[in-house]
Amino acid sequence: MISIAYQFGHPFDGRVILRRLGTADSEECSLFFDSKGALNFEVPLPIHQDGSYRVTLDWIYEGRLFFHQSDIRVKSGQLLSD
């Protein structure tokens, strides 16, 4: 399984959106995660096809909305960039 590691300055409790790029139907998957207090957090991504993807995280901490986005490429089941 492909995963991306993140390091937060506070616990993470929010949503991860995975969207496949460059396809006519722009497949999208939403996952909800809770770091359970940990600051280092690894997000497993349900990617089964090669291609480019956008990973978006959004969460609320102390009443403020946070957002992080990155694009990744997957080939032969391996993460090429993040």
Phi and psi restraints in degrees (range 20) as a CNS / XPLOR table:
assign (resid 1 and name C) (resid 2 and name N)
       (resid 2 and name CA) (resid 2 and name C) 1.0 -83.2 20.0 2
assign (resid 2 and name N) (resid 2 and name CA)
       (resid 2 and name C) (resid 3 and name N) 1.0 138.7 20.0 2
assign (resid 2 and name C) (resid 3 and name N)
       (resid 3 and name CA) (resid 3 and name C) 1.0 -144.2 20.0 2
assign (resid 3 and name N) (resid 3 and name CA)
       (resid 3 and name C) (resid 4 and name N) 1.0 158.4 20.0 2
assign (resid 3 and name C) (resid 4 and name N)
       (resid 4 and name CA) (resid 4 and name C) 1.0 -123.3 20.0 2
assign (resid 4 and name N) (resid 4 and name CA)
       (resid 4 and name C) (resid 5 and name N) 1.0 133.9 20.0 2
assign (resid 4 and name C) (resid 5 and name N)
       (resid 5 and name CA) (resid 5 and name C) 1.0 -95.6 20.0 2
assign (resid 5 and name N) (resid 5 and name CA)
       (resid 5 and name C) (resid 6 and name N) 1.0 138.2 20.0 2
assign (resid 5 and name C) (resid 6 and name N)
       (resid 6 and name CA) (resid 6 and name C) 1.0 -127.4 20.0 2
assign (resid 6 and name N) (resid 6 and name CA)
       (resid 6 and name C) (resid 7 and name N) 1.0 149.7 20.0 2
assign (resid 6 and name C) (resid 7 and name N)
       (resid 7 and name CA) (resid 7 and name C) 1.0 -121.2 20.0 2
assign (resid 7 and name N) (resid 7 and name CA)
       (resid 7 and name C) (resid 8 and name N) 1.0 123.7 20.0 2
assign (resid 7 and name C) (resid 8 and name N)
       (resid 8 and name CA) (resid 8 and name C) 1.0 -110.1 20.0 2
assign (resid 8 and name N) (resid 8 and name CA)
       (resid 8 and name C) (resid 9 and name N) 1.0 158.7 20.0 2
assign (resid 8 and name C) (resid 9 and name N)
       (resid 9 and name CA) (resid 9 and name C) 1.0 -90.1 20.0 2
assign (resid 9 and name N) (resid 9 and name CA)
       (resid 9 and name C) (resid 10 and name N) 1.0 -0.2 20.0 2
assign (resid 9 and name C) (resid 10 and name N)
       (resid 10 and name CA) (resid 10 and name C) 1.0 -158.5 20.0 2
assign (resid 10 and name N) (resid 10 and name CA)
       (resid 10 and name C) (resid 11 and name N) 1.0 165.8 20.0 2
assign (resid 10 and name C) (resid 11 and name N)
       (resid 11 and name CA) (resid 11 and name C) 1.0 -59.1 20.0 2
assign (resid 11 and name N) (resid 11 and name CA)
       (resid 11 and name C) (resid 12 and name N) 1.0 146.8 20.0 2
assign (resid 11 and name C) (resid 12 and name N)
       (resid 12 and name CA) (resid 12 and name C) 1.0 -109.5 20.0 2
assign (resid 12 and name N) (resid 12 and name CA)
       (resid 12 and name C) (resid 13 and name N) 1.0 126.3 20.0 2
assign (resid 12 and name C) (resid 13 and name N)
       (resid 13 and name CA) (resid 13 and name C) 1.0 -143.5 20.0 2
assign (resid 13 and name N) (resid 13 and name CA)
       (resid 13 and name C) (resid 14 and name N) 1.0 102.7 20.0 2
assign (resid 13 and name C) (resid 14 and name N)
       (resid 14 and name CA) (resid 14 and name C) 1.0 -171.3 20.0 2
assign (resid 14 and name N) (resid 14 and name CA)
       (resid 14 and name C) (resid 15 and name N) 1.0 -150.6 20.0 2
assign (resid 14 and name C) (resid 15 and name N)
       (resid 15 and name CA) (resid 15 and name C) 1.0 -123.0 20.0 2
assign (resid 15 and name N) (resid 15 and name CA)
       (resid 15 and name C) (resid 16 and name N) 1.0 142.9 20.0 2
assign (resid 15 and name C) (resid 16 and name N)
       (resid 16 and name CA) (resid 16 and name C) 1.0 -117.1 20.0 2
assign (resid 16 and name N) (resid 16 and name CA)
       (resid 16 and name C) (resid 17 and name N) 1.0 126.5 20.0 2
assign (resid 16 and name C) (resid 17 and name N)
       (resid 17 and name CA) (resid 17 and name C) 1.0 -113.3 20.0 2
assign (resid 17 and name N) (resid 17 and name CA)
       (resid 17 and name C) (resid 18 and name N) 1.0 126.4 20.0 2
assign (resid 17 and name C) (resid 18 and name N)
       (resid 18 and name CA) (resid 18 and name C) 1.0 -112.9 20.0 2
assign (resid 18 and name N) (resid 18 and name CA)
       (resid 18 and name C) (resid 19 and name N) 1.0 120.3 20.0 2
assign (resid 18 and name C) (resid 19 and name N)
       (resid 19 and name CA) (resid 19 and name C) 1.0 -125.5 20.0 2
assign (resid 19 and name N) (resid 19 and name CA)
       (resid 19 and name C) (resid 20 and name N) 1.0 127.9 20.0 2
assign (resid 19 and name C) (resid 20 and name N)
       (resid 20 and name CA) (resid 20 and name C) 1.0 -77.7 20.0 2
assign (resid 20 and name N) (resid 20 and name CA)
       (resid 20 and name C) (resid 21 and name N) 1.0 132.0 20.0 2
assign (resid 20 and name C) (resid 21 and name N)
       (resid 21 and name CA) (resid 21 and name C) 1.0 -99.5 20.0 2
assign (resid 21 and name N) (resid 21 and name CA)
       (resid 21 and name C) (resid 22 and name N) 1.0 155.5 20.0 2
assign (resid 21 and name C) (resid 22 and name N)
       (resid 22 and name CA) (resid 22 and name C) 1.0 77.8 20.0 2
assign (resid 22 and name N) (resid 22 and name CA)
       (resid 22 and name C) (resid 23 and name N) 1.0 15.6 20.0 2
assign (resid 22 and name C) (resid 23 and name N)
       (resid 23 and name CA) (resid 23 and name C) 1.0 -119.5 20.0 2
assign (resid 23 and name N) (resid 23 and name CA)
       (resid 23 and name C) (resid 24 and name N) 1.0 153.2 20.0 2
assign (resid 23 and name C) (resid 24 and name N)
       (resid 24 and name CA) (resid 24 and name C) 1.0 -64.3 20.0 2
assign (resid 24 and name N) (resid 24 and name CA)
       (resid 24 and name C) (resid 25 and name N) 1.0 -32.6 20.0 2
assign (resid 24 and name C) (resid 25 and name N)
       (resid 25 and name CA) (resid 25 and name C) 1.0 -100.2 20.0 2
assign (resid 25 and name N) (resid 25 and name CA)
       (resid 25 and name C) (resid 26 and name N) 1.0 2.6 20.0 2
assign (resid 25 and name C) (resid 26 and name N)
       (resid 26 and name CA) (resid 26 and name C) 1.0 35.6 20.0 2
assign (resid 26 and name N) (resid 26 and name CA)
       (resid 26 and name C) (resid 27 and name N) 1.0 67.8 20.0 2
assign (resid 26 and name C) (resid 27 and name N)
       (resid 27 and name CA) (resid 27 and name C) 1.0 -55.5 20.0 2
assign (resid 27 and name N) (resid 27 and name CA)
       (resid 27 and name C) (resid 28 and name N) 1.0 140.8 20.0 2
assign (resid 27 and name C) (resid 28 and name N)
       (resid 28 and name CA) (resid 28 and name C) 1.0 -139.1 20.0 2
assign (resid 28 and name N) (resid 28 and name CA)
       (resid 28 and name C) (resid 29 and name N) 1.0 143.6 20.0 2
assign (resid 28 and name C) (resid 29 and name N)
       (resid 29 and name CA) (resid 29 and name C) 1.0 -136.5 20.0 2
assign (resid 29 and name N) (resid 29 and name CA)
       (resid 29 and name C) (resid 30 and name N) 1.0 130.0 20.0 2
assign (resid 29 and name C) (resid 30 and name N)
       (resid 30 and name CA) (resid 30 and name C) 1.0 -109.1 20.0 2
assign (resid 30 and name N) (resid 30 and name CA)
       (resid 30 and name C) (resid 31 and name N) 1.0 134.7 20.0 2
assign (resid 30 and name C) (resid 31 and name N)
       (resid 31 and name CA) (resid 31 and name C) 1.0 -129.3 20.0 2
assign (resid 31 and name N) (resid 31 and name CA)
       (resid 31 and name C) (resid 32 and name N) 1.0 143.4 20.0 2
assign (resid 31 and name C) (resid 32 and name N)
       (resid 32 and name CA) (resid 32 and name C) 1.0 -109.0 20.0 2
assign (resid 32 and name N) (resid 32 and name CA)
       (resid 32 and name C) (resid 33 and name N) 1.0 136.4 20.0 2
assign (resid 32 and name C) (resid 33 and name N)
       (resid 33 and name CA) (resid 33 and name C) 1.0 -135.6 20.0 2
assign (resid 33 and name N) (resid 33 and name CA)
       (resid 33 and name C) (resid 34 and name N) 1.0 153.1 20.0 2
assign (resid 33 and name C) (resid 34 and name N)
       (resid 34 and name CA) (resid 34 and name C) 1.0 -137.4 20.0 2
assign (resid 34 and name N) (resid 34 and name CA)
       (resid 34 and name C) (resid 35 and name N) 1.0 121.3 20.0 2
assign (resid 34 and name C) (resid 35 and name N)
       (resid 35 and name CA) (resid 35 and name C) 1.0 -74.7 20.0 2
assign (resid 35 and name N) (resid 35 and name CA)
       (resid 35 and name C) (resid 36 and name N) 1.0 -4.9 20.0 2
assign (resid 35 and name C) (resid 36 and name N)
       (resid 36 and name CA) (resid 36 and name C) 1.0 54.7 20.0 2
assign (resid 36 and name N) (resid 36 and name CA)
       (resid 36 and name C) (resid 37 and name N) 1.0 38.7 20.0 2
assign (resid 36 and name C) (resid 37 and name N)
       (resid 37 and name CA) (resid 37 and name C) 1.0 91.3 20.0 2
assign (resid 37 and name N) (resid 37 and name CA)
       (resid 37 and name C) (resid 38 and name N) 1.0 -14.2 20.0 2
assign (resid 37 and name C) (resid 38 and name N)
       (resid 38 and name CA) (resid 38 and name C) 1.0 -73.3 20.0 2
assign (resid 38 and name N) (resid 38 and name CA)
       (resid 38 and name C) (resid 39 and name N) 1.0 147.0 20.0 2
assign (resid 38 and name C) (resid 39 and name N)
       (resid 39 and name CA) (resid 39 and name C) 1.0 -93.5 20.0 2
assign (resid 39 and name N) (resid 39 and name CA)
       (resid 39 and name C) (resid 40 and name N) 1.0 -25.7 20.0 2
assign (resid 39 and name C) (resid 40 and name N)
       (resid 40 and name CA) (resid 40 and name C) 1.0 -97.7 20.0 2
assign (resid 40 and name N) (resid 40 and name CA)
       (resid 40 and name C) (resid 41 and name N) 1.0 128.4 20.0 2
assign (resid 40 and name C) (resid 41 and name N)
       (resid 41 and name CA) (resid 41 and name C) 1.0 -141.9 20.0 2
assign (resid 41 and name N) (resid 41 and name CA)
       (resid 41 and name C) (resid 42 and name N) 1.0 131.6 20.0 2
assign (resid 41 and name C) (resid 42 and name N)
       (resid 42 and name CA) (resid 42 and name C) 1.0 -109.9 20.0 2
assign (resid 42 and name N) (resid 42 and name CA)
       (resid 42 and name C) (resid 43 and name N) 1.0 126.2 20.0 2
assign (resid 42 and name C) (resid 43 and name N)
       (resid 43 and name CA) (resid 43 and name C) 1.0 -102.7 20.0 2
assign (resid 43 and name N) (resid 43 and name CA)
       (resid 43 and name C) (resid 44 and name N) 1.0 111.0 20.0 2
assign (resid 43 and name C) (resid 44 and name N)
       (resid 44 and name CA) (resid 44 and name C) 1.0 -74.5 20.0 2
assign (resid 44 and name N) (resid 44 and name CA)
       (resid 44 and name C) (resid 45 and name N) 1.0 133.7 20.0 2
assign (resid 44 and name C) (resid 45 and name N)
       (resid 45 and name CA) (resid 45 and name C) 1.0 -112.4 20.0 2
assign (resid 45 and name N) (resid 45 and name CA)
       (resid 45 and name C) (resid 46 and name N) 1.0 126.9 20.0 2
assign (resid 45 and name C) (resid 46 and name N)
       (resid 46 and name CA) (resid 46 and name C) 1.0 -80.1 20.0 2
assign (resid 46 and name N) (resid 46 and name CA)
       (resid 46 and name C) (resid 47 and name N) 1.0 69.6 20.0 2
assign (resid 46 and name C) (resid 47 and name N)
       (resid 47 and name CA) (resid 47 and name C) 1.0 -102.5 20.0 2
assign (resid 47 and name N) (resid 47 and name CA)
       (resid 47 and name C) (resid 48 and name N) 1.0 124.6 20.0 2
assign (resid 47 and name C) (resid 48 and name N)
       (resid 48 and name CA) (resid 48 and name C) 1.0 -120.4 20.0 2
assign (resid 48 and name N) (resid 48 and name CA)
       (resid 48 and name C) (resid 49 and name N) 1.0 -1.6 20.0 2
assign (resid 48 and name C) (resid 49 and name N)
       (resid 49 and name CA) (resid 49 and name C) 1.0 -131.8 20.0 2
assign (resid 49 and name N) (resid 49 and name CA)
       (resid 49 and name C) (resid 50 and name N) 1.0 147.0 20.0 2
assign (resid 49 and name C) (resid 50 and name N)
       (resid 50 and name CA) (resid 50 and name C) 1.0 -64.9 20.0 2
assign (resid 50 and name N) (resid 50 and name CA)
       (resid 50 and name C) (resid 51 and name N) 1.0 151.8 20.0 2
assign (resid 50 and name C) (resid 51 and name N)
       (resid 51 and name CA) (resid 51 and name C) 1.0 147.5 20.0 2
assign (resid 51 and name N) (resid 51 and name CA)
       (resid 51 and name C) (resid 52 and name N) 1.0 -171.7 20.0 2
assign (resid 51 and name C) (resid 52 and name N)
       (resid 52 and name CA) (resid 52 and name C) 1.0 -102.1 20.0 2
assign (resid 52 and name N) (resid 52 and name CA)
       (resid 52 and name C) (resid 53 and name N) 1.0 141.6 20.0 2
assign (resid 52 and name C) (resid 53 and name N)
       (resid 53 and name CA) (resid 53 and name C) 1.0 -137.3 20.0 2
assign (resid 53 and name N) (resid 53 and name CA)
       (resid 53 and name C) (resid 54 and name N) 1.0 151.1 20.0 2
assign (resid 53 and name C) (resid 54 and name N)
       (resid 54 and name CA) (resid 54 and name C) 1.0 -109.6 20.0 2
assign (resid 54 and name N) (resid 54 and name CA)
       (resid 54 and name C) (resid 55 and name N) 1.0 127.6 20.0 2
assign (resid 54 and name C) (resid 55 and name N)
       (resid 55 and name CA) (resid 55 and name C) 1.0 -109.3 20.0 2
assign (resid 55 and name N) (resid 55 and name CA)
       (resid 55 and name C) (resid 56 and name N) 1.0 121.3 20.0 2
assign (resid 55 and name C) (resid 56 and name N)
       (resid 56 and name CA) (resid 56 and name C) 1.0 -120.7 20.0 2
assign (resid 56 and name N) (resid 56 and name CA)
       (resid 56 and name C) (resid 57 and name N) 1.0 129.8 20.0 2
assign (resid 56 and name C) (resid 57 and name N)
       (resid 57 and name CA) (resid 57 and name C) 1.0 -112.8 20.0 2
assign (resid 57 and name N) (resid 57 and name CA)
       (resid 57 and name C) (resid 58 and name N) 1.0 135.4 20.0 2
assign (resid 57 and name C) (resid 58 and name N)
       (resid 58 and name CA) (resid 58 and name C) 1.0 -137.7 20.0 2
assign (resid 58 and name N) (resid 58 and name CA)
       (resid 58 and name C) (resid 59 and name N) 1.0 144.0 20.0 2
assign (resid 58 and name C) (resid 59 and name N)
       (resid 59 and name CA) (resid 59 and name C) 1.0 -159.2 20.0 2
assign (resid 59 and name N) (resid 59 and name CA)
       (resid 59 and name C) (resid 60 and name N) 1.0 163.1 20.0 2
assign (resid 59 and name C) (resid 60 and name N)
       (resid 60 and name CA) (resid 60 and name C) 1.0 -116.5 20.0 2
assign (resid 60 and name N) (resid 60 and name CA)
       (resid 60 and name C) (resid 61 and name N) 1.0 131.6 20.0 2
assign (resid 60 and name C) (resid 61 and name N)
       (resid 61 and name CA) (resid 61 and name C) 1.0 -137.8 20.0 2
assign (resid 61 and name N) (resid 61 and name CA)
       (resid 61 and name C) (resid 62 and name N) 1.0 126.6 20.0 2
assign (resid 61 and name C) (resid 62 and name N)
       (resid 62 and name CA) (resid 62 and name C) 1.0 49.9 20.0 2
assign (resid 62 and name N) (resid 62 and name CA)
       (resid 62 and name C) (resid 63 and name N) 1.0 42.6 20.0 2
assign (resid 62 and name C) (resid 63 and name N)
       (resid 63 and name CA) (resid 63 and name C) 1.0 78.9 20.0 2
assign (resid 63 and name N) (resid 63 and name CA)
       (resid 63 and name C) (resid 64 and name N) 1.0 2.9 20.0 2
assign (resid 63 and name C) (resid 64 and name N)
       (resid 64 and name CA) (resid 64 and name C) 1.0 -111.8 20.0 2
assign (resid 64 and name N) (resid 64 and name CA)
       (resid 64 and name C) (resid 65 and name N) 1.0 140.8 20.0 2
assign (resid 64 and name C) (resid 65 and name N)
       (resid 65 and name CA) (resid 65 and name C) 1.0 -86.9 20.0 2
assign (resid 65 and name N) (resid 65 and name CA)
       (resid 65 and name C) (resid 66 and name N) 1.0 129.7 20.0 2
assign (resid 65 and name C) (resid 66 and name N)
       (resid 66 and name CA) (resid 66 and name C) 1.0 -116.8 20.0 2
assign (resid 66 and name N) (resid 66 and name CA)
       (resid 66 and name C) (resid 67 and name N) 1.0 155.4 20.0 2
assign (resid 66 and name C) (resid 67 and name N)
       (resid 67 and name CA) (resid 67 and name C) 1.0 -149.3 20.0 2
assign (resid 67 and name N) (resid 67 and name CA)
       (resid 67 and name C) (resid 68 and name N) 1.0 135.3 20.0 2
assign (resid 67 and name C) (resid 68 and name N)
       (resid 68 and name CA) (resid 68 and name C) 1.0 -140.1 20.0 2
assign (resid 68 and name N) (resid 68 and name CA)
       (resid 68 and name C) (resid 69 and name N) 1.0 137.7 20.0 2
assign (resid 68 and name C) (resid 69 and name N)
       (resid 69 and name CA) (resid 69 and name C) 1.0 -137.2 20.0 2
assign (resid 69 and name N) (resid 69 and name CA)
       (resid 69 and name C) (resid 70 and name N) 1.0 139.1 20.0 2
assign (resid 69 and name C) (resid 70 and name N)
       (resid 70 and name CA) (resid 70 and name C) 1.0 -146.7 20.0 2
assign (resid 70 and name N) (resid 70 and name CA)
       (resid 70 and name C) (resid 71 and name N) 1.0 151.7 20.0 2
assign (resid 70 and name C) (resid 71 and name N)
       (resid 71 and name CA) (resid 71 and name C) 1.0 -105.1 20.0 2
assign (resid 71 and name N) (resid 71 and name CA)
       (resid 71 and name C) (resid 72 and name N) 1.0 139.7 20.0 2
assign (resid 71 and name C) (resid 72 and name N)
       (resid 72 and name CA) (resid 72 and name C) 1.0 -130.7 20.0 2
assign (resid 72 and name N) (resid 72 and name CA)
       (resid 72 and name C) (resid 73 and name N) 1.0 160.5 20.0 2
assign (resid 72 and name C) (resid 73 and name N)
       (resid 73 and name CA) (resid 73 and name C) 1.0 -125.3 20.0 2
assign (resid 73 and name N) (resid 73 and name CA)
       (resid 73 and name C) (resid 74 and name N) 1.0 140.4 20.0 2
assign (resid 73 and name C) (resid 74 and name N)
       (resid 74 and name CA) (resid 74 and name C) 1.0 -124.7 20.0 2
assign (resid 74 and name N) (resid 74 and name CA)
       (resid 74 and name C) (resid 75 and name N) 1.0 132.6 20.0 2
assign (resid 74 and name C) (resid 75 and name N)
       (resid 75 and name CA) (resid 75 and name C) 1.0 -142.0 20.0 2
assign (resid 75 and name N) (resid 75 and name CA)
       (resid 75 and name C) (resid 76 and name N) 1.0 130.4 20.0 2
assign (resid 75 and name C) (resid 76 and name N)
       (resid 76 and name CA) (resid 76 and name C) 1.0 52.7 20.0 2
assign (resid 76 and name N) (resid 76 and name CA)
       (resid 76 and name C) (resid 77 and name N) 1.0 39.7 20.0 2
assign (resid 76 and name C) (resid 77 and name N)
       (resid 77 and name CA) (resid 77 and name C) 1.0 75.4 20.0 2
assign (resid 77 and name N) (resid 77 and name CA)
       (resid 77 and name C) (resid 78 and name N) 1.0 10.9 20.0 2
assign (resid 77 and name C) (resid 78 and name N)
       (resid 78 and name CA) (resid 78 and name C) 1.0 -117.4 20.0 2
assign (resid 78 and name N) (resid 78 and name CA)
       (resid 78 and name C) (resid 79 and name N) 1.0 140.4 20.0 2
assign (resid 78 and name C) (resid 79 and name N)
       (resid 79 and name CA) (resid 79 and name C) 1.0 -76.7 20.0 2
assign (resid 79 and name N) (resid 79 and name CA)
       (resid 79 and name C) (resid 80 and name N) 1.0 121.8 20.0 2
assign (resid 79 and name C) (resid 80 and name N)
       (resid 80 and name CA) (resid 80 and name C) 1.0 -93.7 20.0 2
assign (resid 80 and name N) (resid 80 and name CA)
       (resid 80 and name C) (resid 81 and name N) 1.0 -30.6 20.0 2
assign (resid 80 and name C) (resid 81 and name N)
       (resid 81 and name CA) (resid 81 and name C) 1.0 -154.5 20.0 2
assign (resid 81 and name N) (resid 81 and name CA)
       (resid 81 and name C) (resid 82 and name N) 1.0 156.0 20.0 2
